Amino acid sequence: MTDVTSAKSARRPHHWRRDLIELAALFTAVAVADAIANLIGHQPDGPYLLIASALALTATAAFHTWWARRHSHAPPPDTDGVSAPDDSAAQRAAAAVSPAPDTGSGETTLWRMRTTVRDVPGSLAALCIVLAQHRIDILTLQTHPLARGTVDEFLLRAPATLPAPQLTREISAAGGSSTWIERADAHDLVDAPTRVLGLATRTALDAAELPLALRQLLGRCTIHSLPAVSITGRATGESAPVEGVLEETAMRLRDPAGGVITVERPYLPFTPTEFARARALVELDARLGPRVPRSEHVLTLPEGNAITVRRADSTDLEAARAMHDRCSERTLRLRYHGPVDDADRYLDHLLSPRFGRTLAVQTASGRLVALGHLLWDGDETEVALLVEDDWQRRGIGSELLARLVALAVEAGCESVYAVTQASNTGMVAAMRALSLPLDYQIEDGTLVITARLDATSVRSLPPYEQASH
């Protein structure tokens, strides 16, 4: 791009010799006029002296005119022989690069776009010129350096009449390759540093936020936490080096809690910059160690008993096993869909914040009587409930389920599902009480109920009297 400088703002060279001669001529004329005036006042030949004075002034004016024409006040030409353009030329040049602003009130669309360009001067400018010609506003721009080339990530506001395939073709013609584009929303308007700091803050407050933070950082992706030891106590063989592994559309990171965190995004390869950001979040989680928010909510049941709902983690393992011992075989079978003797083995996995969030209900005496789990399952989210027999049919299950769904909405989940049996009327009634669109699937006697989440339809307050403790 060529810089055009207006002639009005150009710095003109200072010609000191010309100014000196002009001042000398002016002082000479003044001195002559003064001398003639004195002679007129003391000599009888006054008219002749006035004529002589007029001739002297005329000669001085003629000399000044000749000198000014010979030494022009215009700035000297450039070294290439081209004079500086005037303002109108500068305006024409600017108009050729940037079109006139659109004064219409047409609708616009937000797009997120990535394209790979050569790492040479002017490659980004070529893309910007194409976007300007189509009246596309660049809201944010991030660069992801590669070994060869650079990935430029744009957040664009484009006219709604401009289709994505046409924009992709224009970018390709301007030198972009491997172009990817998708619709964006208002959440993408937050700049990258602010978003990363927010995710780091949430991760620092709650260990269960790490998988969610990675998903929000990297976009639509599938995240799996693979433990180093299975539920049965055998080693899984899952491991990753401390520095992690990046393989095009997949990355493997060492889980601070043991095992591996795998992130997959088949539709768009990861860049080294994204890999470094994800690894920094995992490193933050490792340095802070296990942590769970300790906020509690005291609720009063209809019969007058007070219960406390709080977050639970691995420190509640013994209390959860004691609750298992008090539950009937039927209750445990409806919850775990397998041999009752293996129920205790699942608790390590369920109470780990790496695999989701767990809510616990305890009585005024501190005894654990119910557990509710929100489990991250790749792209999907599972909800599960276990209420001790003596505390069933008091609304505790519905309360836990409503709070778990609210957590899922906050985490950005599109749906939650529950795996149960058709005979588990309590779970079916609790899902229906959510007032959400439900899908039912029955296979081999197992009922899967999927609730499609809508943040506006999920109640934000419990049905009981609530107070922060």
N, C-alpha and C positions, 0 to 999 in steps of 0.2 A: 504494500500500500504506500502511495506517494504522499508526503506531507505537502499541502498547499498553503503558502504563507501570503497573507494580504499585504499589498503595497503600503497600506496605511500603517501597518505594524512593523514594517521592515526597518532596520537600523541603517541610517544614511551616514556615509563617511564624512568627517569634518575636514573642510578645505580651509586651512588657516591662512594661506597666502591670499586667497580671494577676499576673505573678510578684511585682512590688513590693508589691501589696496583700496577697498571701498571706504574704510574709515579714513584713510589718508586723503582721499578725494573729498570727502565730506568736510573734514577740518580745513582743507585748503580753501574750499568755497566759502566757509564761514569767515576765515581770516581775511580773504580778499574783500568780502562784503563789508566787514568791519573797518578795514583800511579806507575803502572808498567812502564810507559814511563819514569818517573823520575828516577826509579831504574836502568833502562837500561842505562841511560846516565851517571850514577855515579858508577856502579858496574861492575866487570869483568865477572860476570856470566850472561851476557846478553841473550844468546840463551835459557838458562833454564827459565829465566823470561818471554821471549816471549811465550814459550810453556805453561807456567802457565797462561798467559793472554788469550791465545786461549782457554784453558780449561774453564776459568771463563766465557768467552763470550758464549761458547757452553752451559754451564750449565744454564746461564741466558735465552738463547733462548728456551731451552727445558722447563724451568719453565713457561715461558710466553705461549708457545703452550699448555701445560697441563691446565693452568688456563683458557685460551680462550675457550677450548673445554668444560670445566666443566661449565662455565658461558656464555651461548650463547648470541649473540647480537640480536637474534630475539625477537619480542615483545611477552609478555606472552599471553596465550590463554584467550578468553573471559570467563566470569563467567559461561556461559552455556557449556563451553568446546568446542566451535566452533570458529575457528580462522577467522580473517577478510578475506573476499574473495579478490582475486586479480582483476586487471582491466578487464581481459577477462570475469570473472564471472559477474562483474557489467554490462558489455556490453551485455552479454547474458540475464541478468534479465531485462534490459531496453528494449531490442528487443522483449521480450515476452509480454511486456505491450503495447508498441507503435510500429506498423509496420513500415517498411522502407518507406521513402517518395516515392510517385509516381512520377517518372521522365518522365512519358508520357505527351502528350499534349492533353489529352482528354478534352471534354467540361464539364462544371460544371453547376449546377443549384442552385439558391438561394431558401431556404425554411425557412418559419417561423413555428416553432413547439412549442407547449405547452404540457406538461405532468405533472401529479401529482405524487409525490414520497413521501415515508414515511420520516418523520422528524427524521432520525437516521443517525449517522455517516456512511459514505461510500455509501449512496444511490446515490448521485450525481457522485461519482467516478465510480460506476458501469455503469451509462449512458455514461460517457466520454470514458470509455474503449470500449464500443460497437461502439460508433461513430468513435473512432480511428481505430478500426479493419476494418471498411468499408471506410477508407480514407476520412472521413468527417471532414471538418474544422469548428470549432466553432468560429464565428465572434463576436457575442455578447451573453451575458447571463444576464437575469434578474430573480430575485426570488420574488415570491409573497407568503408570509407566510399566511397560513390558520389556522383555529382552530385545524385541524388535518391534518398534512402533509404540503407540500410546492408545489406550482406550479412553475416549472422551464420553462422559456420562452427562446428559443434559436433562433438565426439567423444563419443558417447553409449554408455552401457551399459544396455541395455533387456532386459526379460524376453524369453526366446526365443519365448514364445507370442504376442508382439505382432508382427503382420506389418507390413512396410514401407508398404503402401498405406494401412492404417489410421492409422499415424503421420503420413503425409503429409496425410491428410484432416484430422486434428486440428490440425496446424500451420497449414493453410490457414484453418481456422475461427478460429484465434487471430490471424489477420492476416498470416501469412507467405505470400509469393508466390514463384513460380519455384523451388519447393522441389526439391532434388536430394538423393538419398540412395543410399548404397551400403555394402556390408559393409566393415568395417575389420579390421585384425589388430593384433597386439601391437606391430608397428613404429610404428604411428600413435600409440602412447602417449607417444612422445617429444615434448616441447613444441616449438613452432615455433622459438623462438630457438636452442635447442640443436641442432635439426636443421639450421638454416641455417648455424650456425657449423661444424658437422661437414662440411657440403658445401663451405663455403669453404676449410676446411683441406685437404680432398682435392684441390680444384681448384688450390690454391696449390702442392701437391707435384707434380702431374702435369697437363700441359696436356690430355692425353687424357680427363681426368675431366670437362671442361666439359659435353659433351653428356649424360653420365650424371647429372651434378649437376642440370642443368636438368630432366631427366626425373623424378628423384626429388623435386625441389622442386615440380613442377607436376602430379604424378600421371600418369595414363595419357594420354600425348600422343605425337605423332609429331614427330620432330626431323630436319631435313635441313640439312646444311652444303653450301651452293652456292658453289663457288669463283668468284673473279672471272675466272680464266683457265681454259679447258678443257684437257683432256689434249693436244689438238692445238696448243695455244698461242694460240688465238683468244679474245678477250674475250667473256665470257658476258653482260655487261650487268647482272649481278646487283649491286645496291647497296642501301644503306639509310642514312638519316640517322644522325648520331651518336647522337641521342636515341632512335632506334628508332621503330617504328610499332606501335600496338595497334589491332586491328580485331576486336572481339568475340571470336571463337573462334580467332584467329590473331595472332601477333606476329612481327615481323621485327626482328632485332638485327644490328648491324654486327659481322661476325666480325673479331677482332683480327688473324687470319692472312690476311685478305682475303676478300671475298665477303660472304655473308649467312647467318645462322642463322635458319631459319624454324621456328616451333613452332606446331603445330596441335592443337586439342582440341575437336572438333566437339560433343561431348556436354555441355560446360559452358563458358560464356564466361569469359574471363580478367577478373580485376578489376585496377584500377590498382595495388593493393598487390602482387599477384603480378607484374605487369609491372615494378614498381620493384625487386623482389627479383631477378628474372631479369637485369635490366639491371645491377644491382650485381655479380652474379657475372661477367658478361661484362667489366665494367670492371676487376674484379680480375684476370682473365686477361690483359687487355690491358696492365695496368701491370707484371705480372710477366714478360711475354715468354715465349719458348720455353723449355721445361724438361721434362726426362724423368728419372725416377729412374735412378740409375746402379748399382743393385745387380746383382751378377753371381753366377752359380752355376756351379761347376766340376763337371763330370760325367766319369766314366771309362767309356768304351765297353767292351763285352765283350772286344775284342781288345787293350785296354790303352791306347788313345789317349785323351788328355784333351781335352775340349771345354768351351767356356764359353758359357752361355746368358745373354743380357742383353737389355735393351730397346734398340731402335734408333729412330732418328729421321732427320731430313733431313741431319744431318751424316754419315750413312753412305751418302750417295747415290753417291759415287765408288766405294766398295768394293762396293756392290750392282751397279753397272754392270760392274765387273770380273768379278763372279761370273756375270753374264749372258753375258759373252764366253766364259767357260769352259764354259757349259752347252751341251748339244747342242740341235739344232733341235727334236727330238721332246720333250725335257724342257720347253722353253719353250712349245711348242704345247699340251702337256697342261695347263700352268699358266694361260696367258692366253687360250686358246680363240680365237685370232685370228692375224693376220700377225705373224710373229716379229720383223720389222723395227720394229714399234711397241712392243716390250716395254719399252724404256727409257723411253718416254713415261709409262708408268703409275707409275714409281717415285716421282716427286714426290708424287703423290696417295697412294700406299700408305704412304710413310714419314712423312707428315704426321700428327702426333698428333691433329689435329682430326677425322680420319675413322676413327680406331680406334687399336689398339695393335699394335705390331710387335715380334716377338722375333727376335733374330739369333743364329746359332751361329757361333763363330769358333774356329779351331784355336789351338794353343799359340803358333804364329808370328804370330797376329793376322789371318789371312786369313779372310774371310767365306765360309762354305760352305753356309749355309741361311738361309732367311727364313720366318717364319710370321706371318700377318696375321689379326687379329680386327677386322673392319670393321663400323662402325655403318651399317646400311642401313634408315633409317626405324625401323619397329617391329621389324625383323628384324636378325639378326646373321650375317655370313658369315665363314667360316674358309677360309684358303687357305695352301698350302704350296709351297715351292720348295726342293729339295735338289739341290746340284751332283752331277753324274753319278757322280764318283769316291767320293762319300760316301753314296750310296744303299744301302738294304738293310742298314743298321747300327743301325736303331732311332731315328735322329735325327728322322724325320718323326713317328713315334708319340709321341716325347717332346715335340716342339713342339706337336702337336695336343692332348695331354693338358694341357699348361700353358695353352694358349689357351682350352680349355673351362673350366678352373678360373678363369681371368680372367673369362669370360662369366658363370659362376655368381656370382662376387663382384660383378659389375656388375648382377645381378638379371635377366639375360636368361632368357627362358623356353625358348628353343631356339636352335640354330645350324644353319646349312646350308652345304654345300660343293657347288660346281658343278664337275663334272669329266666325264670320259668313261668309258664302261664298260670301256674297255681300260686305264684307269689302275688296275691292280690294287693298287698300293701305297697309294693314297689310300683305296680301298674297304676294304682290310685295316686301315688305321689307324683309320677310323671305326668299324669293327666291334669293334676292340680297346678302345674306350671302355666297352663293356658298358652302353650306353644304348639306350633304345627308338629305333629308326631307321625312317624313312619314305623310300621310294625312288620317284622319279618320273623317267621317261625321256621325253624329247621331242626329236625331230629329232636323235637320236644323242647328246644331252647328258643326263648323269645328275645329278640333284639329290638329295643325301642330307641329310635333316633329322634331327637328333638332339634329342630332347626332354630337357631338362636336369632332373636331380634332384640337388640338392647332396649328398645322402647317398651317392650311388652314384659320384660322381666322386672318383677317388683323389687324395689330397693330397700324396703323396710320389712322386718319380720312381723308376723301377725300378733306377737306377744309384746308386752311391755319390755322395753329395752333400756339398758343403762350401761355406759362404759364403766369398766371396773379397773 
